[in-house]
Amino acid sequence: MVEAGHPVDEPWVASAQSVLKSDNSLSDVRPAIERIFSDELANIRAFSERLAPGELPVC
């Protein structure tokens, strides 16, 4: 969730839903999840610049 005027790459809240294998725990996958969030947020401006003019399809 981002407040108007606040950078979109610095959300107040971000969430992920994970389905774990029986032999995994959240602590096993947390670093990977955090890396994915970090990478995606780092590229959000480029994504937005492609999305706004319709370069990327929506649905």
PDBQT receptor file of N, H, CA, C and O in Angstrom, charges set to zero:
ATOM      1  N   MET A   1       0.849  -1.169   0.000  1.00  0.00    +0.000 N 
ATOM      2  CA  MET A   1       0.000   0.000   0.000  1.00  0.00    +0.000 C 
ATOM      3  C   MET A   1       0.894   1.231   0.000  1.00  0.00    +0.000 C 
ATOM      4  O   MET A   1       1.848   1.318   0.773  1.00  0.00    +0.000 OA
ATOM      5  N   VAL A   2       0.582   2.169  -0.861  1.00  0.00    +0.000 N 
ATOM      6  H   VAL A   2      -0.193   2.098  -1.489  1.00  0.00    +0.000 HD
ATOM      7  CA  VAL A   2       1.373   3.380  -0.995  1.00  0.00    +0.000 C 
ATOM      8  C   VAL A   2       0.459   4.587  -0.841  1.00  0.00    +0.000 C 
ATOM      9  O   VAL A   2      -0.653   4.608  -1.368  1.00  0.00    +0.000 OA
ATOM     10  N   GLU A   3       0.935   5.583  -0.119  1.00  0.00    +0.000 N 
ATOM     11  H   GLU A   3       1.838   5.566   0.309  1.00  0.00    +0.000 HD
ATOM     12  CA  GLU A   3       0.198   6.823   0.068  1.00  0.00    +0.000 C 
ATOM     13  C   GLU A   3       0.485   7.749  -1.116  1.00  0.00    +0.000 C 
ATOM     14  O   GLU A   3       1.599   7.762  -1.638  1.00  0.00    +0.000 OA
ATOM     15  N   ALA A   4      -0.509   8.516  -1.537  1.00  0.00    +0.000 N 
ATOM     16  H   ALA A   4      -1.415   8.505  -1.113  1.00  0.00    +0.000 HD
ATOM     17  CA  ALA A   4      -0.312   9.477  -2.619  1.00  0.00    +0.000 C 
ATOM     18  C   ALA A   4       0.859  10.391  -2.270  1.00  0.00    +0.000 C 
ATOM     19  O   ALA A   4       0.956  10.897  -1.153  1.00  0.00    +0.000 OA
ATOM     20  N   GLY A   5       1.736  10.591  -3.234  1.00  0.00    +0.000 N 
ATOM     21  H   GLY A   5       1.656  10.179  -4.142  1.00  0.00    +0.000 HD
ATOM     22  CA  GLY A   5       2.903  11.431  -3.017  1.00  0.00    +0.000 C 
ATOM     23  C   GLY A   5       4.100  10.681  -2.456  1.00  0.00    +0.000 C 
ATOM     24  O   GLY A   5       5.203  11.224  -2.395  1.00  0.00    +0.000 OA
ATOM     25  N   HIS A   6       3.888   9.440  -2.049  1.00  0.00    +0.000 N 
ATOM     26  H   HIS A   6       2.992   8.999  -2.099  1.00  0.00    +0.000 HD
ATOM     27  CA  HIS A   6       4.966   8.608  -1.501  1.00  0.00    +0.000 C 
ATOM     28  C   HIS A   6       5.527   7.760  -2.638  1.00  0.00    +0.000 C 
ATOM     29  O   HIS A   6       4.760   7.283  -3.475  1.00  0.00    +0.000 OA
ATOM     30  N   PRO A   7       6.849   7.559  -2.692  1.00  0.00    +0.000 N 
ATOM     31  CA  PRO A   7       7.418   6.758  -3.785  1.00  0.00    +0.000 C 
ATOM     32  C   PRO A   7       6.791   5.366  -3.868  1.00  0.00    +0.000 C 
ATOM     33  O   PRO A   7       6.641   4.675  -2.860  1.00  0.00    +0.000 OA
ATOM     34  N   VAL A   8       6.430   4.973  -5.085  1.00  0.00    +0.000 N 
ATOM     35  H   VAL A   8       6.551   5.535  -5.904  1.00  0.00    +0.000 HD
ATOM     36  CA  VAL A   8       5.762   3.694  -5.284  1.00  0.00    +0.000 C 
ATOM     37  C   VAL A   8       6.695   2.524  -4.976  1.00  0.00    +0.000 C 
ATOM     38  O   VAL A   8       6.226   1.425  -4.680  1.00  0.00    +0.000 OA
ATOM     39  N   ASP A   9       8.001   2.744  -5.041  1.00  0.00    +0.000 N 
ATOM     40  H   ASP A   9       8.382   3.637  -5.282  1.00  0.00    +0.000 HD
ATOM     41  CA  ASP A   9       8.950   1.681  -4.747  1.00  0.00    +0.000 C 
ATOM     42  C   ASP A   9       9.284   1.579  -3.262  1.00  0.00    +0.000 C 
ATOM     43  O   ASP A   9      10.179   0.831  -2.869  1.00  0.00    +0.000 OA
ATOM     44  N   GLU A  10       8.557   2.334  -2.441  1.00  0.00    +0.000 N 
ATOM     45  H   GLU A  10       7.829   2.941  -2.760  1.00  0.00    +0.000 HD
ATOM     46  CA  GLU A  10       8.719   2.269  -0.991  1.00  0.00    +0.000 C 
ATOM     47  C   GLU A  10       7.356   2.088  -0.315  1.00  0.00    +0.000 C 
ATOM     48  O   GLU A  10       6.906   2.969   0.418  1.00  0.00    +0.000 OA
ATOM     49  N   PRO A  11       6.705   0.958  -0.557  1.00  0.00    +0.000 N 
ATOM     50  CA  PRO A  11       5.360   0.760   0.006  1.00  0.00    +0.000 C 
ATOM     51  C   PRO A  11       5.398   0.606   1.520  1.00  0.00    +0.000 C 
ATOM     52  O   PRO A  11       6.396   0.162   2.088  1.00  0.00    +0.000 OA
ATOM     53  N   TRP A  12       4.306   0.975   2.156  1.00  0.00    +0.000 N 
ATOM     54  H   TRP A  12       3.496   1.335   1.694  1.00  0.00    +0.000 HD
ATOM     55  CA  TRP A  12       4.183   0.778   3.602  1.00  0.00    +0.000 C 
ATOM     56  C   TRP A  12       3.989  -0.693   3.917  1.00  0.00    +0.000 C 
ATOM     57  O   TRP A  12       4.476  -1.197   4.930  1.00  0.00    +0.000 OA
ATOM     58  N   VAL A  13       3.268  -1.378   3.033  1.00  0.00    +0.000 N 
ATOM     59  H   VAL A  13       2.872  -0.969   2.211  1.00  0.00    +0.000 HD
ATOM     60  CA  VAL A  13       2.935  -2.786   3.249  1.00  0.00    +0.000 C 
ATOM     61  C   VAL A  13       3.118  -3.538   1.937  1.00  0.00    +0.000 C 
ATOM     62  O   VAL A  13       2.736  -3.056   0.871  1.00  0.00    +0.000 OA
ATOM     63  N   ALA A  14       3.698  -4.707   2.030  1.00  0.00    +0.000 N 
ATOM     64  H   ALA A  14       4.009  -5.099   2.897  1.00  0.00    +0.000 HD
ATOM     65  CA  ALA A  14       3.779  -5.628   0.902  1.00  0.00    +0.000 C 
ATOM     66  C   ALA A  14       3.558  -7.016   1.479  1.00  0.00    +0.000 C 
ATOM     67  O   ALA A  14       4.038  -7.317   2.572  1.00  0.00    +0.000 OA
ATOM     68  N   SER A  15       2.836  -7.862   0.757  1.00  0.00    +0.000 N 
ATOM     69  H   SER A  15       2.446  -7.618  -0.131  1.00  0.00    +0.000 HD
ATOM     70  CA  SER A  15       2.561  -9.192   1.292  1.00  0.00    +0.000 C 
ATOM     71  C   SER A  15       2.739 -10.251   0.227  1.00  0.00    +0.000 C 
ATOM     72  O   SER A  15       2.630  -9.986  -0.970  1.00  0.00    +0.000 OA
ATOM     73  N   ALA A  16       3.012 -11.443   0.684  1.00  0.00    +0.000 N 
ATOM     74  H   ALA A  16       3.100 -11.659   1.657  1.00  0.00    +0.000 HD
ATOM     75  CA  ALA A  16       3.160 -12.591  -0.197  1.00  0.00    +0.000 C 
ATOM     76  C   ALA A  16       2.438 -13.767   0.444  1.00  0.00    +0.000 C 
ATOM     77  O   ALA A  16       2.384 -13.901   1.667  1.00  0.00    +0.000 OA
ATOM     78  N   GLN A  17       1.898 -14.595  -0.396  1.00  0.00    +0.000 N 
ATOM     79  H   GLN A  17       1.941 -14.486  -1.389  1.00  0.00    +0.000 HD
ATOM     80  CA  GLN A  17       1.271 -15.826   0.076  1.00  0.00    +0.000 C 
ATOM     81  C   GLN A  17       2.093 -16.976  -0.484  1.00  0.00    +0.000 C 
ATOM     82  O   GLN A  17       2.323 -17.050  -1.691  1.00  0.00    +0.000 OA
ATOM     83  N   SER A  18       2.531 -17.861   0.381  1.00  0.00    +0.000 N 
ATOM     84  H   SER A  18       2.344 -17.801   1.361  1.00  0.00    +0.000 HD
ATOM     85  CA  SER A  18       3.370 -18.982  -0.040  1.00  0.00    +0.000 C 
ATOM     86  C   SER A  18       2.751 -20.297   0.397  1.00  0.00    +0.000 C 
ATOM     87  O   SER A  18       2.219 -20.414   1.501  1.00  0.00    +0.000 OA
ATOM     88  N   VAL A  19       2.826 -21.272  -0.472  1.00  0.00    +0.000 N 
ATOM     89  H   VAL A  19       3.258 -21.178  -1.369  1.00  0.00    +0.000 HD
ATOM     90  CA  VAL A  19       2.407 -22.628  -0.149  1.00  0.00    +0.000 C 
ATOM     91  C   VAL A  19       3.694 -23.435  -0.023  1.00  0.00    +0.000 C 
ATOM     92  O   VAL A  19       4.427 -23.618  -0.996  1.00  0.00    +0.000 OA
ATOM     93  N   LEU A  20       3.952 -23.906   1.173  1.00  0.00    +0.000 N 
ATOM     94  H   LEU A  20       3.357 -23.758   1.963  1.00  0.00    +0.000 HD
ATOM     95  CA  LEU A  20       5.213 -24.583   1.452  1.00  0.00    +0.000 C 
ATOM     96  C   LEU A  20       5.094 -26.092   1.307  1.00  0.00    +0.000 C 
ATOM     97  O   LEU A  20       4.056 -26.688   1.592  1.00  0.00    +0.000 OA
ATOM     98  N   LYS A  21       6.178 -26.682   0.860  1.00  0.00    +0.000 N 
ATOM     99  H   LYS A  21       7.022 -26.198   0.628  1.00  0.00    +0.000 HD
ATOM    100  CA  LYS A  21       6.249 -28.133   0.870  1.00  0.00    +0.000 C 
ATOM    101  C   LYS A  21       6.318 -28.579   2.319  1.00  0.00    +0.000 C 
ATOM    102  O   LYS A  21       6.706 -27.803   3.192  1.00  0.00    +0.000 OA
ATOM    103  N   SER A  22       5.950 -29.801   2.577  1.00  0.00    +0.000 N 
ATOM    104  H   SER A  22       5.634 -30.431   1.869  1.00  0.00    +0.000 HD
ATOM    105  CA  SER A  22       5.895 -30.281   3.960  1.00  0.00    +0.000 C 
ATOM    106  C   SER A  22       7.253 -30.239   4.656  1.00  0.00    +0.000 C 
ATOM    107  O   SER A  22       7.315 -30.158   5.883  1.00  0.00    +0.000 OA
ATOM    108  N   ASP A  23       8.340 -30.294   3.886  1.00  0.00    +0.000 N 
ATOM    109  H   ASP A  23       8.289 -30.360   2.890  1.00  0.00    +0.000 HD
ATOM    110  CA  ASP A  23       9.660 -30.293   4.509  1.00  0.00    +0.000 C 
ATOM    111  C   ASP A  23      10.302 -28.908   4.555  1.00  0.00    +0.000 C 
ATOM    112  O   ASP A  23      11.482 -28.792   4.887  1.00  0.00    +0.000 OA
ATOM    113  N   ASN A  24       9.539 -27.840   4.225  1.00  0.00    +0.000 N 
ATOM    114  H   ASN A  24       8.581 -27.934   3.955  1.00  0.00    +0.000 HD
ATOM    115  CA  ASN A  24      10.041 -26.464   4.274  1.00  0.00    +0.000 C 
ATOM    116  C   ASN A  24       9.343 -25.688   5.375  1.00  0.00    +0.000 C 
ATOM    117  O   ASN A  24       8.223 -26.006   5.776  1.00  0.00    +0.000 OA
ATOM    118  N   SER A  25      10.029 -24.670   5.850  1.00  0.00    +0.000 N 
ATOM    119  H   SER A  25      10.939 -24.411   5.524  1.00  0.00    +0.000 HD
ATOM    120  CA  SER A  25       9.422 -23.740   6.792  1.00  0.00    +0.000 C 
ATOM    121  C   SER A  25       9.546 -22.335   6.213  1.00  0.00    +0.000 C 
ATOM    122  O   SER A  25      10.291 -22.115   5.258  1.00  0.00    +0.000 OA
ATOM    123  N   LEU A  26       8.825 -21.400   6.784  1.00  0.00    +0.000 N 
ATOM    124  H   LEU A  26       8.220 -21.579   7.560  1.00  0.00    +0.000 HD
ATOM    125  CA  LEU A  26       8.891 -20.026   6.297  1.00  0.00    +0.000 C 
ATOM    126  C   LEU A  26      10.313 -19.499   6.365  1.00  0.00    +0.000 C 
ATOM    127  O   LEU A  26      10.736 -18.754   5.481  1.00  0.00    +0.000 OA
ATOM    128  N   SER A  27      11.052 -19.868   7.391  1.00  0.00    +0.000 N 
ATOM    129  H   SER A  27      10.708 -20.473   8.109  1.00  0.00    +0.000 HD
ATOM    130  CA  SER A  27      12.434 -19.394   7.499  1.00  0.00    +0.000 C 
ATOM    131  C   SER A  27      13.303 -19.929   6.357  1.00  0.00    +0.000 C 
ATOM    132  O   SER A  27      14.319 -19.322   6.021  1.00  0.00    +0.000 OA
ATOM    133  N   ASP A  28      12.917 -21.049   5.762  1.00  0.00    +0.000 N 
ATOM    134  H   ASP A  28      12.091 -21.543   6.035  1.00  0.00    +0.000 HD
ATOM    135  CA  ASP A  28      13.653 -21.593   4.615  1.00  0.00    +0.000 C 
ATOM    136  C   ASP A  28      13.467 -20.735   3.363  1.00  0.00    +0.000 C 
ATOM    137  O   ASP A  28      14.402 -20.567   2.579  1.00  0.00    +0.000 OA
ATOM    138  N   VAL A  29      12.278 -20.199   3.176  1.00  0.00    +0.000 N 
ATOM    139  H   VAL A  29      11.519 -20.335   3.813  1.00  0.00    +0.000 HD
ATOM    140  CA  VAL A  29      11.967 -19.470   1.945  1.00  0.00    +0.000 C 
ATOM    141  C   VAL A  29      11.953 -17.953   2.096  1.00  0.00    +0.000 C 
ATOM    142  O   VAL A  29      11.918 -17.234   1.098  1.00  0.00    +0.000 OA
ATOM    143  N   ARG A  30      11.978 -17.466   3.314  1.00  0.00    +0.000 N 
ATOM    144  H   ARG A  30      12.006 -18.050   4.126  1.00  0.00    +0.000 HD
ATOM    145  CA  ARG A  30      11.914 -16.012   3.544  1.00  0.00    +0.000 C 
ATOM    146  C   ARG A  30      12.975 -15.233   2.766  1.00  0.00    +0.000 C 
ATOM    147  O   ARG A  30      12.637 -14.220   2.154  1.00  0.00    +0.000 OA
ATOM    148  N   PRO A  31      14.248 -15.657   2.760  1.00  0.00    +0.000 N 
ATOM    149  CA  PRO A  31      15.238 -14.881   1.998  1.00  0.00    +0.000 C 
ATOM    150  C   PRO A  31      14.903 -14.770   0.510  1.00  0.00    +0.000 C 
ATOM    151  O   PRO A  31      15.099 -13.712  -0.088  1.00  0.00    +0.000 OA
ATOM    152  N   ALA A  32      14.408 -15.835  -0.083  1.00  0.00    +0.000 N 
ATOM    153  H   ALA A  32      14.249 -16.694   0.403  1.00  0.00    +0.000 HD
ATOM    154  CA  ALA A  32      14.037 -15.803  -1.499  1.00  0.00    +0.000 C 
ATOM    155  C   ALA A  32      12.858 -14.862  -1.721  1.00  0.00    +0.000 C 
ATOM    156  O   ALA A  32      12.844 -14.103  -2.689  1.00  0.00    +0.000 OA
ATOM    157  N   ILE A  33      11.878 -14.908  -0.837  1.00  0.00    +0.000 N 
ATOM    158  H   ILE A  33      11.890 -15.525  -0.050  1.00  0.00    +0.000 HD
ATOM    159  CA  ILE A  33      10.706 -14.023  -0.954  1.00  0.00    +0.000 C 
ATOM    160  C   ILE A  33      11.144 -12.567  -0.835  1.00  0.00    +0.000 C 
ATOM    161  O   ILE A  33      10.702 -11.719  -1.611  1.00  0.00    +0.000 OA
ATOM    162  N   GLU A  34      11.995 -12.279   0.116  1.00  0.00    +0.000 N 
ATOM    163  H   GLU A  34      12.354 -12.967   0.746  1.00  0.00    +0.000 HD
ATOM    164  CA  GLU A  34      12.468 -10.903   0.300  1.00  0.00    +0.000 C 
ATOM    165  C   GLU A  34      13.270 -10.425  -0.910  1.00  0.00    +0.000 C 
ATOM    166  O   GLU A  34      13.172  -9.258  -1.287  1.00  0.00    +0.000 OA
ATOM    167  N   ARG A  35      14.058 -11.306  -1.521  1.00  0.00    +0.000 N 
ATOM    168  H   ARG A  35      14.137 -12.255  -1.214  1.00  0.00    +0.000 HD
ATOM    169  CA  ARG A  35      14.806 -10.956  -2.732  1.00  0.00    +0.000 C 
ATOM    170  C   ARG A  35      13.861 -10.636  -3.882  1.00  0.00    +0.000 C 
ATOM    171  O   ARG A  35      14.078  -9.676  -4.621  1.00  0.00    +0.000 OA
ATOM    172  N   ILE A  36      12.821 -11.432  -4.030  1.00  0.00    +0.000 N 
ATOM    173  H   ILE A  36      12.644 -12.212  -3.429  1.00  0.00    +0.000 HD
ATOM    174  CA  ILE A  36      11.841 -11.192  -5.102  1.00  0.00    +0.000 C 
ATOM    175  C   ILE A  36      11.181  -9.830  -4.918  1.00  0.00    +0.000 C 
ATOM    176  O   ILE A  36      11.068  -9.060  -5.872  1.00  0.00    +0.000 OA
ATOM    177  N   PHE A  37      10.747  -9.534  -3.700  1.00  0.00    +0.000 N 
ATOM    178  H   PHE A  37      10.839 -10.160  -2.926  1.00  0.00    +0.000 HD
ATOM    179  CA  PHE A  37      10.135  -8.226  -3.428  1.00  0.00    +0.000 C 
ATOM    180  C   PHE A  37      11.111  -7.104  -3.741  1.00  0.00    +0.000 C 
ATOM    181  O   PHE A  37      10.749  -6.123  -4.390  1.00  0.00    +0.000 OA
ATOM    182  N   SER A  38      12.324  -7.243  -3.290  1.00  0.00    +0.000 N 
ATOM    183  H   SER A  38      12.618  -8.039  -2.763  1.00  0.00    +0.000 HD
ATOM    184  CA  SER A  38      13.338  -6.213  -3.506  1.00  0.00    +0.000 C 
ATOM    185  C   SER A  38      13.592  -5.990  -4.992  1.00  0.00    +0.000 C 
ATOM    186  O   SER A  38      13.642  -4.849  -5.451  1.00  0.00    +0.000 OA
ATOM    187  N   ASP A  39      13.751  -7.071  -5.742  1.00  0.00    +0.000 N 
ATOM    188  H   ASP A  39      13.710  -7.998  -5.370  1.00  0.00    +0.000 HD
ATOM    189  CA  ASP A  39      14.000  -6.969  -7.182  1.00  0.00    +0.000 C 
ATOM    190  C   ASP A  39      12.821  -6.334  -7.911  1.00  0.00    +0.000 C 
ATOM    191  O   ASP A  39      13.008  -5.461  -8.758  1.00  0.00    +0.000 OA
ATOM    192  N   GLU A  40      11.615  -6.769  -7.585  1.00  0.00    +0.000 N 
ATOM    193  H   GLU A  40      11.462  -7.478  -6.897  1.00  0.00    +0.000 HD
ATOM    194  CA  GLU A  40      10.431  -6.242  -8.269  1.00  0.00    +0.000 C 
ATOM    195  C   GLU A  40      10.215  -4.764  -7.945  1.00  0.00    +0.000 C 
ATOM    196  O   GLU A  40       9.863  -3.980  -8.827  1.00  0.00    +0.000 OA
ATOM    197  N   LEU A  41      10.422  -4.383  -6.690  1.00  0.00    +0.000 N 
ATOM    198  H   LEU A  41      10.707  -5.020  -5.974  1.00  0.00    +0.000 HD
ATOM    199  CA  LEU A  41      10.251  -2.974  -6.326  1.00  0.00    +0.000 C 
ATOM    200  C   LEU A  41      11.335  -2.113  -6.959  1.00  0.00    +0.000 C 
ATOM    201  O   LEU A  41      11.084  -0.959  -7.305  1.00  0.00    +0.000 OA
ATOM    202  N   ALA A  42      12.527  -2.656  -7.113  1.00  0.00    +0.000 N 
ATOM    203  H   ALA A  42      12.731  -3.594  -6.832  1.00  0.00    +0.000 HD
ATOM    204  CA  ALA A  42      13.614  -1.913  -7.759  1.00  0.00    +0.000 C 
ATOM    205  C   ALA A  42      13.289  -1.622  -9.221  1.00  0.00    +0.000 C 
ATOM    206  O   ALA A  42      13.779  -0.643  -9.785  1.00  0.00    +0.000 OA
ATOM    207  N   ASN A  43      12.464  -2.470  -9.836  1.00  0.00    +0.000 N 
ATOM    208  H   ASN A  43      12.066  -3.265  -9.378  1.00  0.00    +0.000 HD
ATOM    209  CA  ASN A  43      12.119  -2.311 -11.251  1.00  0.00    +0.000 C 
ATOM    210  C   ASN A  43      10.721  -1.756 -11.487  1.00  0.00    +0.000 C 
ATOM    211  O   ASN A  43      10.244  -1.750 -12.621  1.00  0.00    +0.000 OA
ATOM    212  N   ILE A  44      10.061  -1.292 -10.436  1.00  0.00    +0.000 N 
ATOM    213  H   ILE A  44      10.448  -1.296  -9.514  1.00  0.00    +0.000 HD
ATOM    214  CA  ILE A  44       8.660  -0.871 -10.566  1.00  0.00    +0.000 C 
ATOM    215  C   ILE A  44       8.505   0.358 -11.464  1.00  0.00    +0.000 C 
ATOM    216  O   ILE A  44       7.496   0.487 -12.157  1.00  0.00    +0.000 OA
ATOM    217  N   ARG A  45       9.459   1.236 -11.462  1.00  0.00    +0.000 N 
ATOM    218  H   ARG A  45      10.279   1.132 -10.898  1.00  0.00    +0.000 HD
ATOM    219  CA  ARG A  45       9.339   2.437 -12.310  1.00  0.00    +0.000 C 
ATOM    220  C   ARG A  45       9.382   2.064 -13.793  1.00  0.00    +0.000 C 
ATOM    221  O   ARG A  45       8.597   2.579 -14.588  1.00  0.00    +0.000 OA
ATOM    222  N   ALA A  46      10.293   1.175 -14.159  1.00  0.00    +0.000 N 
ATOM    223  H   ALA A  46      10.931   0.756 -13.513  1.00  0.00    +0.000 HD
ATOM    224  CA  ALA A  46      10.368   0.732 -15.554  1.00  0.00    +0.000 C 
ATOM    225  C   ALA A  46       9.076   0.023 -15.949  1.00  0.00    +0.000 C 
ATOM    226  O   ALA A  46       8.573   0.218 -17.055  1.00  0.00    +0.000 OA
ATOM    227  N   PHE A  47       8.545  -0.788 -15.060  1.00  0.00    +0.000 N 
ATOM    228  H   PHE A  47       8.954  -0.946 -14.161  1.00  0.00    +0.000 HD
ATOM    229  CA  PHE A  47       7.276  -1.471 -15.311  1.00  0.00    +0.000 C 
ATOM    230  C   PHE A  47       6.163  -0.450 -15.525  1.00  0.00    +0.000 C 
ATOM    231  O   PHE A  47       5.388  -0.568 -16.474  1.00  0.00    +0.000 OA
ATOM    232  N   SER A  48       6.078   0.543 -14.659  1.00  0.00    +0.000 N 
ATOM    233  H   SER A  48       6.708   0.640 -13.888  1.00  0.00    +0.000 HD
ATOM    234  CA  SER A  48       5.038   1.573 -14.753  1.00  0.00    +0.000 C 
ATOM    235  C   SER A  48       5.144   2.354 -16.054  1.00  0.00    +0.000 C 
ATOM    236  O   SER A  48       4.134   2.688 -16.673  1.00  0.00    +0.000 OA
ATOM    237  N   GLU A  49       6.383   2.643 -16.465  1.00  0.00    +0.000 N 
ATOM    238  H   GLU A  49       7.203   2.371 -15.962  1.00  0.00    +0.000 HD
ATOM    239  CA  GLU A  49       6.583   3.400 -17.699  1.00  0.00    +0.000 C 
ATOM    240  C   GLU A  49       6.145   2.601 -18.929  1.00  0.00    +0.000 C 
ATOM    241  O   GLU A  49       5.748   3.189 -19.935  1.00  0.00    +0.000 OA
ATOM    242  N   ARG A  50       6.210   1.286 -18.858  1.00  0.00    +0.000 N 
ATOM    243  H   ARG A  50       6.532   0.808 -18.041  1.00  0.00    +0.000 HD
ATOM    244  CA  ARG A  50       5.735   0.441 -19.960  1.00  0.00    +0.000 C 
ATOM    245  C   ARG A  50       4.228   0.225 -19.872  1.00  0.00    +0.000 C 
ATOM    246  O   ARG A  50       3.552   0.122 -20.896  1.00  0.00    +0.000 OA
ATOM    247  N   LEU A  51       3.709   0.157 -18.667  1.00  0.00    +0.000 N 
ATOM    248  H   LEU A  51       4.257   0.241 -17.836  1.00  0.00    +0.000 HD
ATOM    249  CA  LEU A  51       2.288  -0.102 -18.465  1.00  0.00    +0.000 C 
ATOM    250  C   LEU A  51       1.431   1.104 -18.866  1.00  0.00    +0.000 C 
ATOM    251  O   LEU A  51       0.405   0.944 -19.528  1.00  0.00    +0.000 OA
ATOM    252  N   ALA A  52       1.846   2.297 -18.470  1.00  0.00    +0.000 N 
ATOM    253  H   ALA A  52       2.679   2.427 -17.932  1.00  0.00    +0.000 HD
ATOM    254  CA  ALA A  52       1.047   3.505 -18.684  1.00  0.00    +0.000 C 
ATOM    255  C   ALA A  52       0.674   3.742 -20.141  1.00  0.00    +0.000 C 
ATOM    256  O   ALA A  52      -0.486   4.051 -20.415  1.00  0.00    +0.000 OA
ATOM    257  N   PRO A  53       1.596   3.615 -21.086  1.00  0.00    +0.000 N 
ATOM    258  CA  PRO A  53       1.198   3.869 -22.484  1.00  0.00    +0.000 C 
ATOM    259  C   PRO A  53       0.550   2.667 -23.175  1.00  0.00    +0.000 C 
ATOM    260  O   PRO A  53       0.260   2.722 -24.370  1.00  0.00    +0.000 OA
ATOM    261  N   GLY A  54       0.325   1.594 -22.437  1.00  0.00    +0.000 N 
ATOM    262  H   GLY A  54       0.560   1.549 -21.466  1.00  0.00    +0.000 HD
ATOM    263  CA  GLY A  54      -0.344   0.434 -23.009  1.00  0.00    +0.000 C 
ATOM    264  C   GLY A  54       0.593  -0.570 -23.658  1.00  0.00    +0.000 C 
ATOM    265  O   GLY A  54       0.147  -1.461 -24.382  1.00  0.00    +0.000 OA
ATOM    266  N   GLU A  55       1.880  -0.433 -23.405  1.00  0.00    +0.000 N 
ATOM    267  H   GLU A  55       2.242   0.291 -22.816  1.00  0.00    +0.000 HD
ATOM    268  CA  GLU A  55       2.851  -1.364 -23.979  1.00  0.00    +0.000 C 
ATOM    269  C   GLU A  55       2.664  -2.781 -23.442  1.00  0.00    +0.000 C 
ATOM    270  O   GLU A  55       2.945  -3.755 -24.140  1.00  0.00    +0.000 OA
ATOM    271  N   LEU A  56       2.191  -2.894 -22.201  1.00  0.00    +0.000 N 
ATOM    272  H   LEU A  56       1.963  -2.103 -21.633  1.00  0.00    +0.000 HD
ATOM    273  CA  LEU A  56       1.930  -4.191 -21.594  1.00  0.00    +0.000 C 
ATOM    274  C   LEU A  56       0.429  -4.430 -21.527  1.00  0.00    +0.000 C 
ATOM    275  O   LEU A  56      -0.319  -3.536 -21.133  1.00  0.00    +0.000 OA
ATOM    276  N   PRO A  57      -0.014  -5.601 -21.899  1.00  0.00    +0.000 N 
ATOM    277  CA  PRO A  57      -1.455  -5.879 -21.843  1.00  0.00    +0.000 C 
ATOM    278  C   PRO A  57      -1.939  -6.034 -20.392  1.00  0.00    +0.000 C 
ATOM    279  O   PRO A  57      -1.215  -6.512 -19.519  1.00  0.00    +0.000 OA
ATOM    280  N   VAL A  58      -3.155  -5.621 -20.181  1.00  0.00    +0.000 N 
ATOM    281  H   VAL A  58      -3.743  -5.233 -20.891  1.00  0.00    +0.000 HD
ATOM    282  CA  VAL A  58      -3.796  -5.800 -18.876  1.00  0.00    +0.000 C 
ATOM    283  C   VAL A  58      -4.991  -6.717 -19.119  1.00  0.00    +0.000 C 
ATOM    284  O   VAL A  58      -5.957  -6.319 -19.771  1.00  0.00    +0.000 OA
ATOM    285  N   CYS A  59      -4.933  -7.911 -18.611  1.00  0.00    +0.000 N 
ATOM    286  H   CYS A  59      -4.149  -8.234 -18.081  1.00  0.00    +0.000 HD
ATOM    287  CA  CYS A  59      -5.947  -8.954 -18.791  1.00  0.00    +0.000 C 
ATOM    288  C   CYS A  59      -6.033  -9.438 -20.192  1.00  0.00    +0.000 C 
ATOM    289  O   CYS A  59      -6.842 -10.315 -20.493  1.00  0.00    +0.000 OA
TER     290      CYS A  59
